[in-house]
Amino acid sequence: MSPIEIPKNIKAFQVQPDKTVELVEIPFAQQDLVRVGAVELNPTNCKVVIARVGSAVKHLKVGNHVAGFNYGGSFQTDNRSYAESSDYFKIQDEMSYDKGASLPIPHLTVAQVFPPSRREGDHPNLGWFYSYRSQCHTARQRSQSLCIFHCIDEDLKAIGAAKFFDYNFKAADVVKQIQAAAGERGTIYGLDTVGEQGTADSCIAAVSSTFVLILPPSKESQERGKDIKIEFCLVYTELGFDFTFANTFNFPAIPDDKVRALEYMEVYMPRVLEGWHGGKGSSTLKPQCLRRLGTGLEKIEHLKIMRDGEYGRENLVCAIY
C-alpha cells in the first residue's frame, strides 16, 4: 500500500468559545494519521494502527500498533481533536485491539502519580477508587509496597494489594482500620480517583505524607490536610496544553508533563510490555477483564450501560472494525 500523503493544512469544524461552530484551517503536516481499531468507553482510550507518521514524531513508525488517548475535541482552538503523539506508545502485535484500548489512561495515571521505583523502607500506599482499571494498575505497579484498597477483590490481592476496606464507607471507623493496617510506618501515598462523597476527607485522615486527587479538594478538605502534602493531578496534563475539565476545573498548560510522558512512552513502556502474550500479559502487566460490546457505533447499548452503572470489574470496549 502506498503511503498516505499528509497535507500541510486541513479544514475542520471547530467549537468556538460561544458554543458556535466554525470551519477553520489548521496545520497538519507534522501529525500522525491513524486508523482506530477499538475504543474504551469512559475514559478516552483507543488502540490504533499507524498509517502515516508526521516529521516531528520519532518513536512511532508506519504499521505500528499503538495505544493512547485523546482529549479536547469539544473546545480545541487548534488541532486538539487529534491524537498527541507524546501520549501514544507502541504495543506488541499480539495484543488485541480490545486490550490495547483499555490500557492507556489507567496505567499512565498511576505512572504519573506514584514514584517510579520502590525506595528503601517504603511505606504503604492507599488507593481509593471507583475505577477497577486504576486499582489493577496501582496494585501491579506498586506490588513491592503494601497497597491498601477500599474494596475487596481477590484479583487485586493476587497481583499485590495487601489490605481491603469497605467500598461504600459502611464501616464508620474505616480510617482507623486503615491506620491500624499501615502500622507505625503510616501510608506515605494516597490516590483518590473518586473525588466525592467524603472520599477526600477519609483519605486525608488516613494518609501521613502525600495525597493525590484527580479533582480539586474542597477548602474544608484542604484545611483538614494542613499537615500533609495535597496534590491535584489529572492525566490529560500529559497532552501539554491548557484545558477545562468537566466545564469546571481549569488546568494550566504543563509542558514538562508532555516531555516526561514522551520519555515514559519511549523508555519505560517497552519494558512494561516486554514478552506480552495474549491472555497472559507480560511479567509486569496482566490483562484486565473486558466486556466487548460488538462492532460499530450503530447501537447505544454501550452508553446505556455506562449511564446505569451496570459494570464494575470490567472495562467497556467498543470495536470499530
FENPE-V591285 format. One record per residue. NEAR is the number of other C-alpha atoms within 10 Angstrom. Layout:
near
NEAR
NEAR
This chain:
near
3
4
9
10
10
16
11
11
12
13
11
15
12
23
16
13
11
6
10
9
12
11
10
12
14
15
13
17
16
15
21
22
20
20
14
18
21
26
26
27
17
13
17
15
22
30
33
25
19
19
17
20
23
17
10
11
14
10
16
20
17
15
14
18
26
26
27
26
25
20
19
20
15
13
16
18
15
15
18
17
16
18
20
21
24
24
25
24
22
23
21
17
15
13
20
16
26
23
24
27
31
31
23
24
26
21
20
22
20
22
18
19
21
17
12
12
11
14
10
6
8
14
21
23
26
28
25
24
19
18
15
20
20
22
25
25
23
29
26
21
22
23
18
15
19
20
27
26
26
20
19
14
14
9
12
22
18
12
19
20
28
18
20
21
18
13
15
11
16
9
12
9
9
17
19
14
16
24
17
12
18
22
12
9
13
19
26
18
23
27
27
21
21
16
18
12
10
11
19
29
19
18
25
25
17
24
25
20
17
18
26
24
22
17
18
18
19
13
9
10
19
17
10
14
22
10
12
16
15
19
16
14
18
19
21
22
20
23
27
19
17
16
19
12
14
7
7
7
11
12
16
12
15
14
15
13
19
21
14
14
23
21
15
18
20
18
11
13
15
15
13
16
19
15
16
20
16
15
13
12
19
16
13
15
19
18
18
20
15
15
15
16
14
15
14
11
12
7
11
8
12
16
13
11
12
13
9
8
9
9
12
12
17
16
24
24
26
23
20
16
11
